[in-house]
């Protein structure tokens, strides 16, 4: 959100266990985590509207694309292309 506040175009890809952050009615406190729900709601205020989710990560966790907060599903090739097209990439975990 900091980059977006300085007018950078920001895209977010949720992969691996990160896809759980896109589920509605998160119960993150049960696993000792903080809920991402409030941050997701705030993204629009920062004009961050390019949200993506790894289709393979969804499939491995038996989560349907329609079960998560609106995000565009990407296969591995599309993720690689999106990353290659960026000016800068910051990854929490790959």
The first five atom37 places (N, CA, C, CB, O) and aatype in JSON, in Angstrom:
{
  "aatype": [20, 20, 20, 20, 20, 20, 20, 20, 20, 20, 20, 20, 20, 20, 20, 20, 20, 20, 20, 20, 20, 20, 20, 20, 20, 20, 20, 20, 20, 20, 20, 20, 20, 20, 20, 20, 20, 20, 20, 20, 20, 20, 20, 20, 20, 20, 20, 20, 20, 20, 20, 20, 20, 20, 20, 20, 20, 20, 20, 20, 20, 20, 20, 20, 20, 20, 20, 20, 20, 20, 20, 20, 20, 20, 20, 20, 20, 20, 20, 20, 20, 20, 20, 20, 20, 20, 20, 20, 20, 20, 20, 20, 20, 20],
  "atom_mask": [
    [1, 1, 1, 1, 1],
    [1, 1, 1, 1, 1],
    [1, 1, 1, 1, 1],
    [1, 1, 1, 1, 1],
    [1, 1, 1, 1, 1],
    [1, 1, 1, 1, 1],
    [1, 1, 1, 1, 1],
    [1, 1, 1, 1, 1],
    [1, 1, 1, 1, 1],
    [1, 1, 1, 1, 1],
    [1, 1, 1, 1, 1],
    [1, 1, 1, 1, 1],
    [1, 1, 1, 1, 1],
    [1, 1, 1, 1, 1],
    [1, 1, 1, 1, 1],
    [1, 1, 1, 1, 1],
    [1, 1, 1, 1, 1],
    [1, 1, 1, 1, 1],
    [1, 1, 1, 1, 1],
    [1, 1, 1, 1, 1],
    [1, 1, 1, 1, 1],
    [1, 1, 1, 1, 1],
    [1, 1, 1, 1, 1],
    [1, 1, 1, 1, 1],
    [1, 1, 1, 1, 1],
    [1, 1, 1, 1, 1],
    [1, 1, 1, 1, 1],
    [1, 1, 1, 1, 1],
    [1, 1, 1, 1, 1],
    [1, 1, 1, 1, 1],
    [1, 1, 1, 1, 1],
    [1, 1, 1, 1, 1],
    [1, 1, 1, 1, 1],
    [1, 1, 1, 1, 1],
    [1, 1, 1, 1, 1],
    [1, 1, 1, 1, 1],
    [1, 1, 1, 1, 1],
    [1, 1, 1, 1, 1],
    [1, 1, 1, 1, 1],
    [1, 1, 1, 1, 1],
    [1, 1, 1, 1, 1],
    [1, 1, 1, 1, 1],
    [1, 1, 1, 1, 1],
    [1, 1, 1, 1, 1],
    [1, 1, 1, 1, 1],
    [1, 1, 1, 1, 1],
    [1, 1, 1, 1, 1],
    [1, 1, 1, 1, 1],
    [1, 1, 1, 1, 1],
    [1, 1, 1, 1, 1],
    [1, 1, 1, 1, 1],
    [1, 1, 1, 1, 1],
    [1, 1, 1, 1, 1],
    [1, 1, 1, 1, 1],
    [1, 1, 1, 1, 1],
    [1, 1, 1, 1, 1],
    [1, 1, 1, 1, 1],
    [1, 1, 1, 1, 1],
    [1, 1, 1, 1, 1],
    [1, 1, 1, 1, 1],
    [1, 1, 1, 1, 1],
    [1, 1, 1, 1, 1],
    [1, 1, 1, 1, 1],
    [1, 1, 1, 1, 1],
    [1, 1, 1, 1, 1],
    [1, 1, 1, 1, 1],
    [1, 1, 1, 1, 1],
    [1, 1, 1, 1, 1],
    [1, 1, 1, 1, 1],
    [1, 1, 1, 1, 1],
    [1, 1, 1, 1, 1],
    [1, 1, 1, 1, 1],
    [1, 1, 1, 1, 1],
    [1, 1, 1, 1, 1],
    [1, 1, 1, 1, 1],
    [1, 1, 1, 1, 1],
    [1, 1, 1, 1, 1],
    [1, 1, 1, 1, 1],
    [1, 1, 1, 1, 1],
    [1, 1, 1, 1, 1],
    [1, 1, 1, 1, 1],
    [1, 1, 1, 1, 1],
    [1, 1, 1, 1, 1],
    [1, 1, 1, 1, 1],
    [1, 1, 1, 1, 1],
    [1, 1, 1, 1, 1],
    [1, 1, 1, 1, 1],
    [1, 1, 1, 1, 1],
    [1, 1, 1, 1, 1],
    [1, 1, 1, 1, 1],
    [1, 1, 1, 1, 1],
    [1, 1, 1, 1, 1],
    [1, 1, 1, 1, 1],
    [1, 1, 1, 1, 1]
  ],
  "atom_positions": [
    [[0.82, -1.18, 0.0], [0.0, 0.0, 0.0], [0.87, 1.25, 0.0], [-0.94, -0.01, 1.2], [0.45, 2.31, -0.48]],
    [[2.07, 1.13, 0.53], [2.97, 2.27, 0.53], [3.31, 2.67, -0.9], [4.26, 1.95, 1.33], [3.27, 3.85, -1.25]],
    [[3.64, 1.7, -1.73], [3.96, 1.99, -3.13], [2.77, 2.61, -3.84], [4.41, 0.72, -3.86], [2.94, 3.55, -4.62]],
    [[1.59, 2.11, -3.58], [0.39, 2.65, -4.21], [0.13, 4.08, -3.76], [-0.83, 1.76, -3.89], [-0.38, 4.89, -4.54]],
    [[0.47, 4.4, -2.52], [0.28, 5.77, -2.02], [1.15, 6.76, -2.79], [0.6, 5.84, -0.53], [0.85, 7.95, -2.83]],
    [[2.24, 6.27, -3.38], [3.12, 7.11, -4.19], [2.87, 6.91, -5.68], [4.58, 6.8, -3.86], [3.77, 7.09, -6.5]],
    [[1.64, 6.53, -6.01], [1.16, 6.41, -7.39], [1.82, 5.29, -8.2], [1.36, 7.7, -8.1], [1.79, 5.32, -9.43]],
    [[2.4, 4.33, -7.53], [2.92, 3.16, -8.24], [1.75, 2.23, -8.55], [4.02, 2.42, -7.41], [0.83, 2.1, -7.75]],
    [[1.8, 1.59, -9.7], [0.78, 0.6, -10.04], [1.16, -0.7, -9.34], [0.67, 0.4, -11.59], [2.24, -1.24, -9.56]],
    [[0.26, -1.2, -8.5], [0.55, -2.36, -7.65], [-0.35, -3.52, -8.04], [0.37, -2.01, -6.16], [-1.56, -3.36, -8.22]],
    [[0.26, -4.7, -8.16], [-0.46, -5.95, -8.39], [-0.1, -6.9, -7.25], [-0.09, -6.58, -9.79], [1.04, -6.91, -6.79]],
    [[-1.07, -7.68, -6.8], [-0.83, -8.66, -5.75], [-1.2, -10.04, -6.25], [-1.63, -8.31, -4.47], [-2.28, -10.24, -6.81]],
    [[-0.3, -11.0, -6.05], [-0.59, -12.4, -6.37], [-0.6, -13.18, -5.06], [0.48, -13.0, -7.39], [0.35, -13.12, -4.28]],
    [[-1.68, -13.9, -4.83], [-1.79, -14.75, -3.64], [-1.5, -16.18, -4.08], [-3.21, -14.64, -2.98], [-2.17, -16.72, -4.95]],
    [[-0.48, -16.78, -3.46], [-0.03, -18.12, -3.82], [0.13, -18.95, -2.56], [1.3, -18.08, -4.62], [0.19, -18.42, -1.45]],
    [[0.2, -20.26, -2.74], [0.43, -21.16, -1.6], [-0.62, -20.93, -0.53], [1.83, -20.95, -1.02], [-1.8, -20.73, -0.83]],
    [[-0.19, -20.98, 0.74], [-1.13, -20.77, 1.84], [-1.67, -19.35, 1.89], [-0.46, -21.11, 3.15], [-2.62, -19.07, 2.63]],
    [[-1.09, -18.44, 1.11], [-1.59, -17.08, 1.04], [-3.01, -16.99, 0.51], [-0.69, -16.25, 0.19], [-3.7, -15.99, 0.74]],
    [[-3.45, -18.02, -0.2], [-4.81, -18.0, -0.74], [-5.85, -18.0, 0.36], [-5.03, -19.19, -1.67], [-6.97, -17.53, 0.15]],
    [[-5.5, -18.51, 1.55], [-6.45, -18.53, 2.66], [-6.85, -17.11, 3.04], [-5.85, -19.26, 3.87], [-7.93, -16.89, 3.58]],
    [[-5.98, -16.14, 2.77], [-6.27, -14.73, 3.09], [-7.43, -14.19, 2.27], [-5.05, -13.88, 2.86], [-8.01, -13.16, 2.62]],
    [[-7.77, -14.86, 1.18], [-8.83, -14.38, 0.31], [-10.2, -14.96, 0.64], [-8.49, -14.7, -1.11], [-11.19, -14.61, 0.0]],
    [[-10.25, -15.84, 1.61], [-11.53, -16.42, 2.0], [-12.33, -15.44, 2.85], [-11.33, -17.74, 2.76], [-11.76, -14.78, 3.72]],
    [[-13.63, -15.34, 2.6], [-14.46, -14.46, 3.44], [-14.58, -15.04, 4.85], [-15.86, -14.26, 2.82], [-14.38, -16.24, 5.06]],
    [[-14.9, -14.19, 5.8], [-15.1, -14.61, 7.19], [-13.9, -15.37, 7.74], [-16.35, -15.48, 7.3], [-14.04, -16.46, 8.31]],
    [[-12.72, -14.79, 7.57], [-11.5, -15.42, 8.06], [-11.53, -15.55, 9.59], [-10.27, -14.63, 7.62], [-12.07, -14.69, 10.28]],
    [[-10.97, -16.62, 10.08], [-10.83, -16.86, 11.51], [-9.34, -16.99, 11.83], [-11.62, -18.13, 11.95], [-8.92, -17.97, 12.45]],
    [[-8.57, -16.0, 11.41], [-7.11, -16.08, 11.5], [-6.61, -16.24, 12.93], [-6.5, -14.85, 10.9], [-5.57, -16.86, 13.14]],
    [[-7.31, -15.69, 13.9], [-6.86, -15.78, 15.28], [-6.77, -17.22, 15.76], [-7.79, -14.99, 16.19], [-6.0, -17.53, 16.68]],
    [[-7.54, -18.12, 15.14], [-7.51, -19.53, 15.55], [-6.19, -20.21, 15.19], [-8.65, -20.28, 14.9], [-5.86, -21.25, 15.76]],
    [[-5.46, -19.65, 14.27], [-4.16, -20.21, 13.89], [-3.01, -19.26, 14.23], [-4.14, -20.54, 12.39], [-1.91, -19.38, 13.71]],
    [[-3.31, -18.3, 15.12], [-2.27, -17.39, 15.58], [-1.83, -16.37, 14.55], [-1.1, -18.17, 16.03], [-0.69, -15.91, 14.59]],
    [[-2.7, -16.02, 13.63], [-2.38, -15.05, 12.58], [-3.3, -13.85, 12.7], [-2.5, -15.69, 11.18], [-4.27, -13.86, 13.45]],
    [[-2.97, -12.81, 11.94], [-3.84, -11.64, 11.85], [-4.67, -11.78, 10.58], [-3.02, -10.31, 11.85], [-4.2, -12.28, 9.56]],
    [[-5.9, -11.33, 10.66], [-6.8, -11.39, 9.51], [-6.37, -10.36, 8.46], [-8.25, -11.13, 9.95], [-5.95, -9.25, 8.78]],
    [[-6.48, -10.75, 7.23], [-6.13, -9.9, 6.1], [-7.36, -9.17, 5.57], [-5.48, -10.73, 4.98], [-7.24, -8.35, 4.65]],
    [[-8.53, -9.43, 6.12], [-9.79, -8.9, 5.61], [-9.82, -7.38, 5.59], [-10.95, -9.42, 6.43], [-10.26, -6.79, 4.61]],
    [[-9.38, -6.73, 6.65], [-9.4, -5.27, 6.7], [-8.44, -4.67, 5.66], [-9.03, -4.78, 8.1], [-8.74, -3.64, 5.07]],
    [[-7.32, -5.32, 5.46], [-6.37, -4.84, 4.46], [-6.97, -4.97, 3.07], [-5.03, -5.61, 4.55], [-6.83, -4.07, 2.25]],
    [[-7.63, -6.09, 2.8], [-8.28, -6.26, 1.49], [-9.3, -5.17, 1.23], [-8.96, -7.63, 1.41], [-9.4, -4.67, 0.11]],
    [[-10.05, -4.8, 2.25], [-11.04, -3.74, 2.09], [-10.38, -2.39, 1.82], [-11.92, -3.64, 3.34], [-10.92, -1.58, 1.07]],
    [[-9.22, -2.16, 2.4], [-8.53, -0.88, 2.24], [-7.81, -0.75, 0.9], [-7.53, -0.7, 3.36], [-7.48, 0.36, 0.48]],
    [[-7.56, -1.85, 0.23], [-6.8, -1.79, -1.03], [-7.46, -0.86, -2.05], [-6.67, -3.18, -1.62], [-6.76, -0.16, -2.78]],
    [[-8.77, -0.86, -2.11], [-9.47, 0.0, -3.06], [-9.18, 1.48, -2.78], [-10.99, -0.26, -3.0], [-9.11, 2.27, -3.72]],
    [[-9.02, 1.85, -1.52], [-8.71, 3.24, -1.17], [-7.36, 3.67, -1.72], [-8.73, 3.42, 0.36], [-7.12, 4.85, -1.96]],
    [[-6.47, 2.7, -1.93], [-5.14, 2.97, -2.47], [-5.07, 2.68, -3.97], [-4.1, 2.14, -1.72], [-3.99, 2.68, -4.56]],
    [[-6.22, 2.44, -4.56], [-6.34, 2.13, -5.99], [-5.55, 0.87, -6.38], [-5.85, 3.31, -6.82], [-5.03, 0.77, -7.48]],
    [[-5.48, -0.07, -5.44], [-4.9, -1.38, -5.73], [-6.05, -2.28, -6.1], [-4.08, -1.94, -4.5], [-6.78, -2.77, -5.24]],
    [[-6.21, -2.51, -7.4], [-7.34, -3.31, -7.86], [-6.91, -4.49, -8.72], [-8.3, -2.45, -8.63], [-7.75, -5.16, -9.32]],
    [[-5.63, -4.73, -8.78], [-5.12, -5.85, -9.56], [-4.74, -6.99, -8.61], [-3.89, -5.42, -10.42], [-3.58, -7.15, -8.22]],
    [[-5.75, -7.78, -8.25], [-5.55, -8.91, -7.34], [-5.61, -10.2, -8.15], [-6.62, -8.91, -6.2], [-6.51, -10.4, -8.96]],
    [[-4.65, -11.06, -7.91], [-4.56, -12.32, -8.63], [-4.41, -13.46, -7.63], [-3.37, -12.31, -9.63], [-3.92, -13.27, -6.51]],
    [[-4.85, -14.64, -8.05], [-4.71, -15.82, -7.21], [-4.2, -16.96, -8.08], [-6.08, -16.2, -6.53], [-4.61, -17.12, -9.22]],
    [[-3.3, -17.75, -7.52], [-2.71, -18.9, -8.2], [-3.75, -20.02, -8.3], [-1.44, -19.39, -7.47], [-4.2, -20.54, -7.28]],
    [[-4.1, -20.38, -9.51], [-5.09, -21.45, -9.71], [-4.59, -22.78, -9.17], [-5.43, -21.58, -11.19], [-5.38, -23.56, -8.63]],
    [[-3.3, -23.05, -9.3], [-2.74, -24.3, -8.79], [-2.84, -24.35, -7.26], [-1.28, -24.45, -9.23], [-3.15, -25.4, -6.69]],
    [[-2.58, -23.22, -6.6], [-2.69, -23.17, -5.14], [-4.12, -23.43, -4.69], [-2.21, -21.81, -4.61], [-4.35, -24.11, -3.69]],
    [[-5.09, -22.89, -5.43], [-6.49, -23.15, -5.1], [-6.8, -24.64, -5.24], [-7.43, -22.32, -5.99], [-7.39, -25.25, -4.35]],
    [[-6.4, -25.2, -6.36], [-6.7, -26.61, -6.65], [-6.07, -27.53, -5.6], [-6.2, -26.99, -8.05], [-6.71, -28.49, -5.16]],
    [[-4.84, -27.26, -5.2], [-4.16, -28.11, -4.21], [-4.83, -28.07, -2.84], [-2.71, -27.68, -4.07], [-4.68, -28.99, -2.04]],
    [[-5.57, -27.0, -2.6], [-6.25, -26.86, -1.3], [-7.76, -27.07, -1.42], [-5.96, -25.48, -0.71], [-8.51, -26.77, -0.49]],
    [[-8.18, -27.58, -2.56], [-9.6, -27.86, -2.81], [-10.48, -26.63, -2.57], [-10.07, -29.0, -1.91], [-11.57, -26.74, -1.99]],
    [[-10.01, -25.48, -3.03], [-10.77, -24.23, -2.94], [-11.18, -23.83, -4.34], [-9.93, -23.1, -2.24], [-10.36, -23.81, -5.26]],
    [[-12.44, -23.51, -4.5], [-12.95, -23.08, -5.8], [-12.65, -21.6, -6.0], [-14.47, -23.35, -5.91], [-12.69, -20.83, -5.04]],
    [[-12.34, -21.19, -7.22], [-12.09, -19.76, -7.48], [-13.25, -18.86, -7.03], [-11.83, -19.54, -8.95], [-13.03, -17.71, -6.66]],
    [[-14.46, -19.38, -7.07], [-15.62, -18.59, -6.66], [-15.74, -18.45, -5.14], [-16.89, -19.21, -7.2], [-16.55, -17.67, -4.65]],
    [[-14.92, -19.21, -4.39], [-14.96, -19.16, -2.92], [-14.13, -18.03, -2.34], [-14.48, -20.47, -2.36], [-14.28, -17.7, -1.16]],
    [[-13.26, -17.43, -3.13], [-12.35, -16.41, -2.62], [-12.82, -15.01, -3.01], [-10.92, -16.65, -3.14], [-13.63, -14.84, -3.93]],
    [[-12.29, -14.03, -2.29], [-12.55, -12.62, -2.62], [-12.22, -12.42, -4.09], [-11.72, -11.65, -1.71], [-11.27, -13.03, -4.59]],
    [[-12.97, -11.59, -4.78], [-12.71, -11.43, -6.22], [-11.24, -11.15, -6.55], [-13.55, -10.3, -6.76], [-10.67, -10.12, -6.19]],
    [[-10.68, -12.1, -7.23], [-9.3, -12.01, -7.71], [-9.24, -12.81, -8.99], [-8.26, -12.54, -6.63], [-9.91, -13.84, -9.13]],
    [[-8.46, -12.36, -9.92], [-8.34, -13.07, -11.19], [-7.43, -14.28, -11.02], [-7.78, -12.13, -12.3], [-6.32, -14.16, -10.5]],
    [[-7.89, -15.44, -11.44], [-7.1, -16.65, -11.36], [-6.05, -16.69, -12.46], [-7.99, -17.88, -11.44], [-6.34, -16.39, -13.62]],
    [[-4.84, -17.07, -12.08], [-3.74, -17.17, -13.05], [-3.08, -18.53, -12.95], [-2.71, -16.04, -12.82], [-2.84, -19.05, -11.85]],
    [[-2.77, -19.12, -14.12], [-1.95, -20.33, -14.11], [-0.49, -19.92, -13.99], [-2.2, -21.19, -15.4], [-0.18, -18.72, -13.98]],
    [[0.4, -20.88, -13.91], [1.82, -20.58, -13.69], [2.41, -19.72, -14.8], [2.62, -21.88, -13.57], [3.16, -18.78, -14.52]],
    [[2.09, -20.02, -16.05], [2.64, -19.24, -17.17], [2.18, -17.79, -17.1], [2.21, -19.86, -18.51], [2.98, -16.88, -17.34]],
    [[0.93, -17.56, -16.76], [0.42, -16.19, -16.66], [1.06, -15.46, -15.48], [-1.11, -16.21, -16.49], [1.32, -14.25, -15.57]],
    [[1.33, -16.17, -14.38], [2.02, -15.55, -13.24], [3.43, -15.14, -13.63], [2.05, -16.51, -12.04], [3.88, -14.04, -13.31]],
    [[4.12, -16.02, -14.33], [5.48, -15.71, -14.76], [5.5, -14.5, -15.67], [6.1, -16.92, -15.48], [6.39, -13.66, -15.57]],
    [[4.52, -14.39, -16.57], [4.45, -13.26, -17.48], [4.15, -11.97, -16.71], [3.39, -13.5, -18.55], [4.75, -10.93, -16.98]],
    [[3.22, -12.04, -15.77], [2.88, -10.87, -14.96], [4.11, -10.38, -14.2], [1.74, -11.19, -13.99], [4.39, -9.18, -14.17]],
    [[4.83, -11.29, -13.59], [6.04, -10.92, -12.84], [7.09, -10.33, -13.76], [6.61, -12.14, -12.11], [7.73, -9.34, -13.41]],
    [[7.27, -10.91, -14.93], [8.26, -10.42, -15.88], [7.92, -9.01, -16.37], [8.37, -11.36, -17.08], [8.81, -8.24, -16.72]],
    [[6.64, -8.67, -16.4], [6.21, -7.36, -16.91], [6.31, -6.25, -15.87], [4.79, -7.45, -17.38], [6.1, -5.08, -16.21]],
    [[6.64, -6.58, -14.63], [6.68, -5.58, -13.55], [8.02, -4.84, -13.53], [6.43, -6.24, -12.2], [9.05, -5.39, -13.92]],
    [[7.98, -3.6, -13.06], [9.21, -2.82, -12.88], [9.98, -3.27, -11.63], [8.88, -1.32, -12.78], [11.21, -3.25, -11.61]],
    [[9.24, -3.67, -10.61], [9.83, -4.15, -9.37], [8.96, -5.24, -8.8], [10.0, -3.0, -8.35], [7.74, -5.22, -8.96]],
    [[9.59, -6.21, -8.14], [8.86, -7.33, -7.55], [9.32, -7.5, -6.12], [9.07, -8.65, -8.36], [10.52, -7.56, -5.84]],
    [[8.36, -7.56, -5.21], [8.63, -7.82, -3.8], [7.9, -9.08, -3.44], [8.19, -6.61, -2.88], [6.68, -9.16, -3.62]],
    [[8.6, -10.08, -2.95], [7.97, -11.35, -2.62], [8.14, -11.68, -1.16], [8.54, -12.46, -3.46], [9.24, -11.61, -0.61]],
    [[7.03, -12.05, -0.52], [7.1, -12.46, 0.88], [7.61, -13.89, 0.97], [5.71, -12.34, 1.55], [8.44, -14.21, 1.82]],
    [[7.11, -14.75, 0.09], [7.54, -16.14, 0.07], [7.23, -16.69, -1.31], [6.82, -16.98, 1.2], [6.14, -16.48, -1.83]],
    [[8.18, -17.37, -1.88], [7.97, -17.95, -3.21], [8.1, -19.43, -3.18], [8.93, -17.37, -4.21], [7.95, -20.08, -4.21]]
  ]
}
